[in-house]
Amino acid sequence: MGTRRNLADLAGALLGRGGAAGAAFTRIARAGDWWEYKLVPVGAMFYATALVIGLPLHVAWPAALLLLAAIGSGAVYVSVLNDLADREEDAAAGKRNGVAGRSPILIALLIALPVAVGAAVAWNWRDDPLRLWPYLAAWVVFTLYSLPPVRLKVRGLAGVLADAAGAHLLPAFLATVIVFRFAGIRPDPFWLTATGVWAFAYGLRGILWHQLADEAADRAAGVRTFVHRSGRASTIRLARYGIFPLELCALAAMLSQMPSWLPLLFLFLYVPLVRHKLRVFRMVAVTVDPKPRYLIVLQDYYDVLLPLALLLACAWRWPLDLAVLVVHFGLFPRRAIQFFGDLWRIRPF
């Protein structure tokens, strides 16, 4: 009966029948951990590249759909695979695990289905090494990160680099290359470098934040992460004085190439909004170190304001791109609702 119920939940989720089934699939695939936080920055790189080279987004929707399938399938795969590899450690640390207690058949399907989608995408790119090999590399990194005997997750710096590359650097690289390829334009090395450095630095901040937040649980389970090996204070200094400045330099390089002033204007508006939010909600701004009532610096900008600015800039040049703006926030509404809800509550103007 348990196996049948799990299979029914999966089938219902995939077919869109019933909120309970969809919620079950979301929990197993941990979609809440990556759907907006990982896909929105990749989408922003897609929009930014289209704006820089003058490609209307409403024309490039087939490329955007393929990118979503490519990155989304990889995210489901790595979420299930990572939980599968972490079951014993999560149980020892008392952490939630999406596949714990699930049917082996269900777990196999949740791995096989995204692999099938990824294989179809790779086949579509078989004649283009600039898209194919980075995409395949992301899947290899995902696998080596989770599975023994390599299991980069517990190998200190290698695990941090692998997570940042697989979850941010390679998807951002794909997003930019896909736009150039769709437009029939040779990729710009400066733009690829700027977006790649930004994505990699932001990804490093993200994985270090997670390791710092999970430090106690990882120690209890005997998981030797980078934070465990290097120490909390050293990790925070590295992120604050090394990684974050590099991220800001790359962001400045990207903004310098954009033909619209909106992304920069929204960044300037973000600063006083954050200061007001910190004061009203009595929060603490952090770059990487979790604290009570924390606010991660620039996260609201990357998740909400930057995509909004890019989409508005595109719509200003090509009015039909307003439809893309609607689709974007229809697919990724949670962070926007949270941000503008907070903005309404503080009412700074």
C-alpha positions as CSV (number, residue, x, y, z in Angstrom):
1,M,0.0,0.0,0.0
2,G,2.9,2.4,0.8
3,T,4.4,1.9,-2.6
4,R,1.1,2.4,-4.4
5,R,0.5,5.6,-2.4
6,N,3.9,7.0,-3.2
7,L,3.5,6.2,-6.9
8,A,0.1,7.8,-6.9
9,D,1.5,10.9,-5.3
10,L,4.2,11.1,-8.0
11,A,1.8,10.5,-10.8
12,G,-0.6,13.1,-9.5
13,A,2.1,15.6,-9.0
14,L,3.5,15.2,-12.5
15,L,0.0,15.4,-14.0
16,G,-1.0,18.4,-11.9
17,R,-3.8,16.7,-10.1
18,G,-4.4,17.8,-6.6
19,G,-2.6,20.1,-4.2
20,A,-1.6,17.3,-1.8
21,A,0.1,15.3,-4.5
22,G,1.9,18.3,-5.8
23,A,3.0,19.1,-2.3
24,A,4.3,15.6,-1.8
25,F,6.4,15.9,-5.0
26,T,7.7,19.3,-3.8
27,R,8.7,17.9,-0.5
28,I,10.5,14.9,-2.0
29,A,12.3,16.9,-4.6
30,R,13.0,19.8,-2.1
31,A,11.7,22.3,-4.7
32,G,11.3,24.9,-2.0
33,D,15.1,24.9,-1.5
34,W,16.0,25.7,-5.1
35,W,13.0,26.6,-7.3
36,E,13.4,30.4,-6.8
37,Y,16.7,30.7,-5.0
38,K,18.6,28.8,-7.8
39,L,16.5,29.3,-10.9
40,V,15.8,33.1,-10.6
41,P,19.5,34.1,-10.7
42,V,20.0,31.9,-13.8
43,G,16.9,33.5,-15.4
44,A,18.3,36.9,-14.6
45,M,21.5,36.0,-16.5
46,F,19.3,34.9,-19.5
47,Y,17.4,38.3,-19.4
48,A,20.5,40.3,-19.0
49,T,22.3,38.7,-21.9
50,A,19.2,39.2,-24.1
51,L,19.1,42.8,-23.1
52,V,22.8,43.3,-23.8
53,I,22.8,41.8,-27.3
54,G,19.4,43.3,-28.2
55,L,17.3,40.1,-28.4
56,P,13.6,40.4,-27.5
57,L,12.6,37.9,-24.8
58,H,9.3,37.1,-26.4
59,V,11.2,35.9,-29.4
60,A,13.6,33.8,-27.3
61,W,11.0,31.9,-25.3
62,P,11.9,28.5,-26.9
63,A,15.5,28.9,-25.6
64,A,14.2,30.0,-22.1
65,L,11.9,26.9,-21.9
66,L,14.8,24.6,-22.9
67,L,17.0,26.2,-20.2
68,L,14.3,25.8,-17.6
69,A,13.9,22.1,-18.5
70,A,17.7,21.6,-18.5
71,I,18.4,23.3,-15.1
72,G,15.2,22.1,-13.4
73,S,15.8,18.5,-14.2
74,G,19.3,18.7,-12.8
75,A,18.0,20.4,-9.7
76,V,15.5,17.6,-9.0
77,Y,18.2,15.0,-9.7
78,V,20.7,16.4,-7.3
79,S,18.1,17.1,-4.6
80,V,16.9,13.5,-4.6
81,L,20.4,12.0,-5.0
82,N,21.8,14.2,-2.2
83,D,19.0,13.2,0.2
84,L,19.5,9.5,-0.8
85,A,23.2,9.7,0.1
86,D,22.5,11.7,3.3
87,R,19.9,9.5,4.8
88,E,22.0,8.0,7.6
89,E,23.8,11.3,8.4
90,D,20.5,13.2,8.5
91,A,19.0,10.7,10.8
92,A,21.9,11.0,13.1
93,A,21.7,14.8,13.1
94,G,17.9,14.9,13.4
95,K,17.6,16.7,10.0
96,R,14.6,16.3,7.6
97,N,15.3,14.1,4.7
98,G,13.0,14.1,1.7
99,V,13.5,10.4,0.7
100,A,13.5,8.9,4.2
101,G,10.8,6.3,4.4
102,R,9.9,6.5,0.7
103,S,9.5,3.6,-1.6
104,P,12.6,2.5,-3.5
105,I,10.5,2.5,-6.7
106,L,9.5,6.1,-6.1
107,I,13.1,7.1,-5.4
108,A,14.2,5.3,-8.6
109,L,11.6,7.1,-10.7
110,L,12.5,10.5,-9.2
111,I,16.1,9.9,-10.3
112,A,15.2,8.3,-13.7
113,L,12.8,11.0,-14.8
114,P,15.1,14.0,-14.5
115,V,17.9,12.0,-16.0
116,A,15.7,11.2,-19.0
117,V,14.9,14.9,-19.4
118,G,18.6,15.8,-19.0
119,A,19.6,13.2,-21.6
120,A,17.0,14.6,-24.1
121,V,18.5,18.1,-23.6
122,A,22.0,16.9,-24.0
123,W,21.0,15.1,-27.2
124,N,19.6,18.3,-28.5
125,W,22.9,20.0,-27.9
126,R,25.1,17.1,-29.1
127,D,26.6,19.2,-32.0
128,D,27.4,22.2,-29.8
129,P,30.3,21.6,-27.4
130,L,29.9,25.0,-25.8
131,R,26.5,24.0,-24.4
132,L,26.9,20.2,-24.2
133,W,30.0,19.9,-22.2
134,P,29.2,22.4,-19.5
135,Y,25.8,20.9,-19.1
136,L,27.2,17.4,-18.8
137,A,29.8,18.7,-16.4
138,A,27.1,20.0,-14.1
139,W,25.5,16.6,-13.9
140,V,28.9,15.0,-13.2
141,V,29.7,17.5,-10.5
142,F,26.2,16.9,-8.9
143,T,26.9,13.2,-8.8
144,L,30.5,13.4,-7.4
145,Y,29.3,15.9,-4.8
146,S,26.8,13.4,-3.3
147,L,27.9,9.9,-3.9
148,P,30.7,7.8,-2.3
149,P,33.4,7.0,-2.7
150,V,34.2,10.5,-4.1
151,R,31.5,12.4,-2.1
152,L,33.0,15.9,-2.5
153,K,30.5,17.2,0.0
154,V,32.7,16.0,2.8
155,R,36.0,16.9,1.2
156,G,36.3,20.5,2.4
157,L,37.2,23.1,-0.2
158,A,36.5,20.6,-3.1
159,G,32.9,20.3,-1.9
160,V,32.4,24.1,-1.7
161,L,33.8,24.6,-5.2
162,A,31.7,21.7,-6.6
163,D,28.5,23.1,-5.2
164,A,29.1,26.6,-6.4
165,A,30.1,25.4,-9.9
166,G,27.2,22.9,-10.3
167,A,24.5,25.1,-8.8
168,H,25.5,28.5,-10.1
169,L,28.5,28.9,-12.3
170,L,27.7,26.3,-15.0
171,P,23.9,27.1,-15.1
172,A,24.7,30.8,-15.5
173,F,27.3,30.0,-18.2
174,L,24.6,27.9,-20.0
175,A,22.1,30.7,-19.7
176,T,24.3,33.2,-21.4
177,V,25.6,30.9,-24.1
178,I,22.1,29.8,-25.0
179,V,21.0,33.4,-25.6
180,F,24.1,34.0,-27.8
181,R,23.5,30.8,-29.7
182,F,19.8,31.6,-30.2
183,A,20.6,35.0,-31.6
184,G,23.4,33.6,-33.8
185,I,26.0,35.8,-32.2
186,R,29.5,34.7,-31.1
187,P,29.6,34.8,-27.2
188,D,31.4,37.8,-25.8
189,P,34.3,36.7,-23.6
190,F,34.1,39.7,-21.3
191,W,30.4,39.1,-20.6
192,L,30.9,35.4,-20.1
193,T,33.7,36.2,-17.6
194,A,31.7,38.8,-15.7
195,T,28.6,36.7,-15.4
196,G,30.6,33.6,-14.6
197,V,32.6,35.2,-11.8
198,W,29.5,36.8,-10.3
199,A,27.6,33.5,-10.4
200,F,30.5,31.5,-8.9
201,A,31.1,34.1,-6.1
202,Y,27.4,34.2,-5.3
203,G,27.3,30.4,-5.3
204,L,30.2,30.3,-2.9
205,R,28.4,32.6,-0.6
206,G,25.4,30.4,-0.8
207,I,27.0,27.1,0.0
208,L,29.1,28.6,2.8
209,W,26.0,30.1,4.3
210,H,24.3,26.7,4.3
211,Q,27.3,25.0,5.8
212,L,27.5,27.6,8.6
213,A,23.8,27.2,9.3
214,D,24.1,23.4,9.4
215,E,27.4,23.4,11.3
216,A,26.0,22.0,14.5
217,A,24.1,19.2,12.7
218,D,27.0,18.4,10.5
219,R,29.3,18.0,13.5
220,A,26.8,15.8,15.2
221,A,26.7,13.6,12.1
222,G,30.4,13.6,11.6
223,V,30.2,15.4,8.2
224,R,33.5,17.2,7.6
225,T,32.5,20.1,5.5
226,F,34.7,23.1,4.6
227,V,33.3,25.0,7.7
228,H,34.1,22.0,9.9
229,R,37.7,21.8,8.6
230,S,38.5,25.5,8.4
231,G,36.5,26.9,11.3
232,R,33.6,29.3,11.5
233,A,35.6,32.5,12.0
234,S,38.0,31.8,9.1
235,T,35.1,30.9,6.8
236,I,33.3,34.2,7.6
237,R,36.4,36.2,7.0
238,L,37.0,34.5,3.6
239,A,33.5,35.3,2.5
240,R,33.4,38.8,3.8
241,Y,36.8,40.0,2.6
242,G,37.4,37.8,-0.4
243,I,34.4,36.3,-2.0
244,F,31.9,39.1,-1.5
245,P,34.2,41.9,-2.9
246,L,34.8,39.7,-5.9
247,E,31.1,39.3,-6.4
248,L,30.6,43.1,-6.2
249,C,33.3,43.7,-8.8
250,A,31.7,41.2,-11.2
251,L,28.3,42.8,-10.6
252,A,29.7,46.2,-11.4
253,A,31.2,44.8,-14.6
254,M,27.8,43.3,-15.7
255,L,26.0,46.6,-14.9
256,S,28.5,48.5,-16.9
257,Q,27.6,46.5,-20.0
258,M,23.8,46.9,-19.8
259,P,22.2,49.4,-22.1
260,S,19.5,50.3,-19.5
261,W,19.9,52.4,-16.3
262,L,17.1,50.5,-14.6
263,P,19.3,47.7,-13.0
264,L,21.7,50.3,-11.5
265,L,18.8,52.5,-10.4
266,F,17.1,49.6,-8.6
267,L,20.4,48.8,-6.9
268,F,20.7,52.4,-5.6
269,L,17.1,52.2,-4.4
270,Y,17.8,48.8,-2.7
271,V,20.3,50.4,-0.3
272,P,18.0,52.8,1.5
273,L,15.2,50.2,1.5
274,V,17.4,47.7,3.2
275,R,18.6,50.2,5.8
276,H,15.0,51.1,6.6
277,K,14.0,47.4,6.7
278,L,16.8,46.6,9.1
279,R,15.7,49.4,11.4
280,V,12.0,48.7,11.3
281,F,12.2,44.9,11.6
282,R,15.3,45.1,13.9
283,M,17.2,42.8,11.5
284,V,21.0,42.2,11.0
285,A,22.6,42.5,7.6
286,V,25.0,39.6,6.9
287,T,27.1,38.5,4.0
288,V,27.3,34.8,4.9
289,D,27.1,34.2,8.7
290,P,23.6,33.2,9.9
291,K,22.4,35.2,12.9
292,P,19.1,35.7,14.6
293,R,16.9,38.0,12.5
294,Y,19.4,38.0,9.6
295,L,19.1,39.6,6.2
296,I,21.5,38.3,3.5
297,V,23.0,41.3,1.7
298,L,21.8,41.6,-2.0
299,Q,19.5,38.6,-1.9
300,D,16.4,40.7,-2.4
301,Y,18.1,42.5,-5.2
302,Y,19.1,39.3,-7.0
303,D,15.8,37.5,-6.4
304,V,13.4,40.3,-7.1
305,L,14.7,43.7,-8.1
306,L,17.3,42.7,-10.7
307,P,15.0,40.4,-12.7
308,L,12.2,43.0,-12.4
309,A,14.6,45.8,-13.6
310,L,15.8,43.6,-16.5
311,L,12.3,42.6,-17.6
312,L,11.1,46.2,-17.4
313,A,14.0,47.3,-19.5
314,C,13.3,44.7,-22.1
315,A,9.6,45.6,-22.1
316,W,10.5,49.3,-22.6
317,R,12.3,48.3,-25.8
318,W,10.0,45.5,-26.9
319,P,6.5,45.9,-25.4
320,L,5.6,42.3,-26.0
321,D,8.2,41.4,-23.4
322,L,5.6,42.4,-20.8
323,A,4.2,39.0,-21.2
324,V,7.5,37.5,-20.2
325,L,7.4,39.6,-17.0
326,V,4.0,38.2,-16.2
327,V,5.1,34.7,-16.8
328,H,8.3,35.1,-14.7
329,F,6.5,36.3,-11.6
330,G,3.8,33.7,-12.2
331,L,6.4,31.0,-12.1
332,F,8.4,32.6,-9.3
333,P,6.0,34.5,-7.0
334,R,7.1,33.7,-3.5
335,R,10.1,36.0,-3.1
336,A,8.4,38.9,-4.9
337,I,5.4,38.6,-2.6
338,Q,7.6,38.5,0.4
339,F,9.7,41.5,-0.7
340,F,6.8,43.7,-1.7
341,G,4.8,42.6,1.4
342,D,7.7,43.8,3.6
343,L,7.9,47.0,1.6
344,W,4.2,47.7,2.2
345,R,4.7,47.0,5.9
346,I,7.6,49.5,6.3
347,R,6.2,52.0,3.8
348,P,9.4,54.1,3.6
349,F,7.9,56.8,1.4
